[in-house]
């Protein structure tokens, strides 16, 4: 399999964004400004948010990290969201998930002003995507579309099979790949835990997107030679050869596929870095519109 | 094929709605009130709106028809929408499509208050559907789900093939059939004009939804014996045996399928009448929430 290098592509996009920011600042505009709200001390969440803040620095954005206690009440969190909604200095912001149990995450996501919702999680942005209208798209599926585009992968008339129907990956991926656009115009089959004869379906895929969160779920016998395999999974599995005792792996048995003809996104270094690039791109767009 | 009788099912639902209205009125509530805006003199549009108003009378709703000139300006139409948004007597309303060329239909649909958007066309309602959240669903796909439910058709794990990717039928149908619900939990394949090997795909369908607007596009060789065929097409074709010289027909060659095992929705009398029932249901729900 040929590697689709998400890390290099992400860095190339970040370079383009950096140049665009410099151009705008030279024209007298202010720097784009991304804020992130993080609640509690979940190490994975802290790491994700840290990557995002660092990426802001790399491209010349301003950034603000709002750190809140694990014990915060929903109303207090909604007040913080409202403050960012109303702050003219902030172009876009995210609320890092998951949120603690005392908080209705959906209510918080719906409180974010759609024009600052650079994660694309607000129903109005989900609706715009579903209707083919402009709006912020969730970073992971948007990043996959960008990878297909930059690797000049033909999608029109191809059969895309999506494993997973989540609101942030599987569902928007289905919508984006099926729409009348380029990349797009795929015949798309959406699969999930109730799907029967899954192997047969995945073997007919020209483009296979795995977004189920199960390590090495996609085995070589499930993949058609020549297919483009997009591995969205980020799973931590035991690995005695690592100092930490664990390593990251995808939903696809990439090692088993190494001798098969086709393309694959590695884990790490595939889809993951693209989500950061697309978050920055959304923030750049938000700044241009504000 | 066994007939799925949309007309009888629609009338049964309308009876249920009528009883519910009587119950509510007996409890001191006001009657639900649906308004419809119609622009110009398109005979098909007038007929559709006429059916909707008549159905309101049948179930005991109040109704208001707002008839506007073909030459109305967009701003004037937006004022009419705003007036209905603000009128506490109106529970829900629709803007009959198509609209004349001088009007940006999307802008008008987005001006409808989401809580009165009983057609389910506002982006926030499309987004709620996409995210699996409560909201008004477009009447045609919601009507199909209701038919599958009332005919006790098993959908979990079945392969549904959707022909057409429109915002009001194909796309929401894909989302509703794939979600984790009953009816739902289908593996769904979304096909469109760019799909290759279409016949092969449709022959694998346990549930086949045709929503492309081409008379008799689905021929018997495209259908697996035992399949459930949902015909959304409403096409007017020449017919010298009719007084009008034309008749209505679907996207499916139903006559050719008559000896095949399975289920089919006829045209007319299948999906069409269900859209009216679901519009009334949405209006009843809007009244309950207001």
Contacts between the chains, C-beta under 8 A, distances in Angstrom:
chain1	res1	chain2	res2	distance
A	106	B	133	7.1
A	122	B	127	7.4
A	123	B	123	7.9
A	123	B	124	5.2
A	123	B	127	3.4
A	123	B	128	5.1
A	123	B	130	7.9
A	123	B	131	5.9
A	123	B	133	6.5
A	123	B	135	7.7
A	124	B	123	5.2
A	124	B	124	5.0
A	124	B	127	5.6
A	125	B	127	6.9
A	126	B	126	7.6
A	126	B	127	3.7
A	126	B	128	8.0
A	126	B	130	4.7
A	126	B	131	5.3
A	127	B	122	7.3
A	127	B	123	3.3
A	127	B	124	5.6
A	127	B	125	6.9
A	127	B	126	3.7
A	127	B	127	3.0
A	127	B	128	7.4
A	127	B	129	8.0
A	127	B	130	6.6
A	128	B	123	5.2
A	128	B	126	8.0
A	128	B	127	7.4
A	129	B	127	8.0
A	129	B	130	7.3
A	130	B	123	7.9
A	130	B	126	4.7
A	130	B	127	6.6
A	130	B	129	7.3
A	130	B	130	4.6
A	130	B	167	7.3
A	130	B	171	6.0
A	130	B	172	7.7
A	130	B	175	7.4
A	131	B	123	6.0
A	131	B	126	5.3
A	131	B	167	4.8
A	131	B	171	7.9
A	132	B	167	6.8
A	133	B	106	7.1
A	133	B	123	6.5
A	135	B	123	7.8
A	156	B	194	5.5
A	157	B	194	4.8
A	157	B	195	6.9
A	157	B	196	4.8
A	159	B	196	7.8
A	165	B	178	5.5
A	165	B	179	7.1
A	165	B	180	7.5
A	167	B	130	7.2
A	167	B	131	4.8
A	167	B	132	6.8
A	171	B	130	6.0
A	171	B	131	7.9
A	171	B	175	6.9
A	171	B	178	7.9
A	172	B	130	7.7
A	174	B	174	7.0
A	174	B	178	7.9
A	174	B	190	7.1
A	175	B	130	7.4
A	175	B	171	6.9
A	178	B	165	5.5
A	178	B	171	8.0
A	178	B	174	7.9
A	178	B	190	4.8
A	178	B	192	7.0
A	179	B	165	7.1
A	180	B	165	7.5
A	180	B	192	7.5
A	180	B	194	7.9
A	185	B	192	7.5
A	185	B	194	4.3
A	187	B	189	6.5
A	187	B	190	6.9
A	187	B	191	5.4
A	187	B	192	7.5
A	187	B	194	7.5
A	187	B	195	4.4
A	187	B	196	7.1
A	187	B	201	7.0
A	188	B	189	7.0
A	188	B	190	5.0
A	189	B	187	6.5
A	189	B	188	7.0
A	189	B	189	4.3
A	189	B	190	7.8
A	190	B	174	7.0
A	190	B	178	4.8
A	190	B	187	6.9
A	190	B	188	5.0
A	190	B	189	7.8
A	190	B	190	7.7
A	191	B	187	5.4
A	192	B	178	7.0
A	192	B	180	7.5
A	192	B	185	7.5
A	192	B	187	7.5
A	194	B	156	5.5
A	194	B	157	4.8
A	194	B	180	7.8
A	194	B	185	4.3
A	194	B	186	8.0
A	194	B	187	7.5
A	195	B	157	6.9
A	195	B	187	4.4
A	196	B	157	4.8
A	196	B	159	7.8
A	196	B	187	7.1
A	201	B	187	7.0
